[in-house]
């Protein structure tokens, strides 16, 4: 009888440790979706938190892609642009982390599946295409970021609003740099094409 009770107790302990162990692993994985769920549970109105999560997630993707391109890009202009993107988006994300920590806002620690795919896809591009593909991705992502930062600059929370107001000129500046670099690359390509035809 004692042996059966001991066995039952052991099974209960094992089950409990398995359940709690699984929940602690779940807490460690933090996708954008999970961060949004946590914030929805914590705040009556999680709109500002959601904007911050989006900005942080986008910044993470920019840094990851830029770090990859610092070694993969062919032209010096694109390498320099990637270095700038990595440095400035890292700095912006550090400010977002600071505010999020102060406000008890959960932030993601992982890229979304689509973002991972974008980073992976770009490394498959040929040397002749990779720079322009990166510039195209930057153009699209910064267009979306400008919209996000314009929306965020009207956030209710003053600290969160300040993140977006101070970040908006930088994001617009990035977009302009990307367009200028794209145009320069197109002009170079056209010039090479014409000189090859002579």
PAFI-337330 format. One line per 8 residues: number of its first residue (from 1); their letters; for each residue x, y, z of C-alpha. Coordinates in steps of 0.001 Angstrom, whole numbers, plus 500000, padded with zeros to 6 digits. Layout:
BEGIN
NUM	A	X,Y,Z | ...
This chain:
BEGIN
1	XXXXXXXX	500000,500000,500000 | 502796,502397,500942 | 504582,501454,497714 | 501464,502371,495676 | 501098,505711,497487 | 504793,506433,496896 | 504351,505587,493220 | 501290,507879,492948
9	XXXXXXXX	503235,510714,494619 | 506159,510246,492199 | 503809,510342,489201 | 502162,513569,490493 | 505597,515208,491033 | 506737,514176,487543 | 503539,515500,485950 | 503796,518779,487833
17	XXXXXXXX	507428,519290,486869 | 506603,518504,483222 | 503728,521002,483153 | 505693,523764,484910 | 508777,523009,482842 | 506759,523360,479653 | 505228,526635,480787 | 508654,528125,481565
25	XXXXXXXX	509872,527119,478094 | 506744,528748,476630 | 507513,531963,478511 | 511005,532050,477022 | 509778,531878,473417 | 508540,535316,472505 | 507223,535915,469011 | 505487,539122,467948
33	XXXXXXXX	502109,537370,468307 | 502947,536197,471850 | 504168,539677,472851 | 500898,541190,471561 | 498867,538586,473520 | 500762,539367,476732 | 500220,543096,476258 | 496503,542598,475532
41	XXXXXXXX	496233,540700,478824 | 498157,543382,480749 | 496560,546561,479421 | 492983,547705,479026 | 494021,549570,475863 | 497075,547935,474262 | 497114,550099,471099 | 500254,552030,472092
49	XXXXXXXX	501984,548803,473173 | 501091,547218,469833 | 502691,550133,467948 | 505851,549745,470023 | 505933,545973,469377 | 505585,546568,465613 | 508368,549166,465591 | 510683,546944,467634
57	XXXXXXXX	509960,543889,465492 | 510588,545866,462309 | 513834,547224,463778 | 515012,543691,464632 | 514425,542626,461028 | 516300,545680,459687 | 519316,544902,461908 | 519364,541200,460994
65	XXXXXXXX	519146,541955,457278 | 521726,544760,457489 | 524186,542564,459403 | 523852,539923,456686 | 524351,542526,453948 | 527455,544075,455541 | 529352,541004,454324 | 527207,539967,451341
73	XXXXXXXX	526756,543308,449532 | 528931,543904,446483 | 529064,547684,446136 | 530779,549858,448801 | 527705,552167,448865 | 525370,549314,449803 | 527834,547970,452402 | 528009,551461,453963
81	XXXXXXXX	524215,551757,453894 | 523847,548345,455592 | 526295,549405,458348 | 524308,552594,458932 | 521010,550687,459046 | 522411,548188,461559 | 523812,550907,463828 | 520827,553270,463743
89	XXXXXXXX	518089,550632,464037 | 519988,549024,466952 | 520081,552421,468689 | 516361,552988,468067 | 515518,549523,469392 | 517584,550203,472519 | 515392,553275,473182 | 512249,551226,472570
97	XXXXXXXX	513494,548576,475045 | 514076,551275,477651 | 510527,552644,477340 | 508990,549157,477124 | 510780,548116,480318 | 509539,551253,482097 | 505948,550606,480948 | 506043,546813,481507
105	XXXXXXXX	505408,546200,477787 | 506388,542782,476400 | 508584,542890,473288 | 509311,540055,470860 | 512696,538352,470860 | 512218,536533,467546 | 511569,537556,463964 | 508310,536524,462311
113	XXXXXXXX	508431,533634,459818 | 508085,536106,456922 | 511014,538155,458193 | 513193,535051,458578 | 512243,534125,455001 | 513231,537603,453735 | 516655,537349,455389 | 517178,533810,454055
121	XXXXXXXX	515984,534675,450543 | 518352,537587,450150 | 521384,535391,450788 | 520318,533202,447872 | 520518,536112,445417 | 523387,536214,442924 | 526158,538799,443326 | 524737,540816,440416
129	XXXXXXXX	521243,541004,441970 | 521776,541063,445738 | 522444,544803,446166 | 519355,545887,444237 | 517208,543248,445961 | 518334,544601,449352 | 517580,548182,448292 | 514118,547118,447091
137	XXXXXXXX	513432,545430,450441 | 514658,548511,452324 | 512455,550763,450228 | 509349,548661,450976 | 510091,548239,454690 | 510836,551940,455234 | 507669,552983,453395 | 505731,550856,455914
145	XXXXXXXX	507831,552185,458806 | 507072,555807,457847 | 503334,555006,458062 | 503855,553230,461396 | 505922,556077,462883 | 503399,558686,461686 | 500665,556700,463438 | 502854,556252,466533
153	XXXXXXXX	503538,559975,466754 | 499872,560313,467781 | 500125,557661,470538 | 498333,558403,473817 | 501304,557638,476070 | 503766,560570,476000 | 506932,558444,476305 | 505796,556139,473497
161	XXXXXXXX	504729,559113,471387 | 508199,560650,471878 | 509875,557465,470540 | 507914,557792,467297 | 508224,561584,466980 | 512013,561470,467430 | 512346,558384,465223 | 510246,559605,462287
169	XXXXXXXX	512885,561980,460775 | 515458,559163,460959 | 513153,556704,459183 | 512387,559311,456501 | 516130,559982,456183 | 516754,556242,455712 | 514088,556106,453003 | 515702,559032,451144
177	XXXXXXXX	519158,557420,451409 | 517770,554188,449985 | 516131,556001,447048 | 519343,557918,446292 | 521439,554740,446426 | 518935,552896,444226 | 519055,555682,441637 | 522854,555710,441714
185	XXXXXXXX	522958,551933,441182 | 520470,552163,438289 | 522514,554957,436667 | 525704,552900,437025 | 524016,549863,435477 | 522681,551945,432586 | 526104,553515,432044 | 527767,550086,431990
193	XXXXXX	525134,548814,429562 | 525714,551746,427197 | 529515,551456,427332 | 529179,547728,426593 | 527171,548511,423479 | 529908,550721,421998
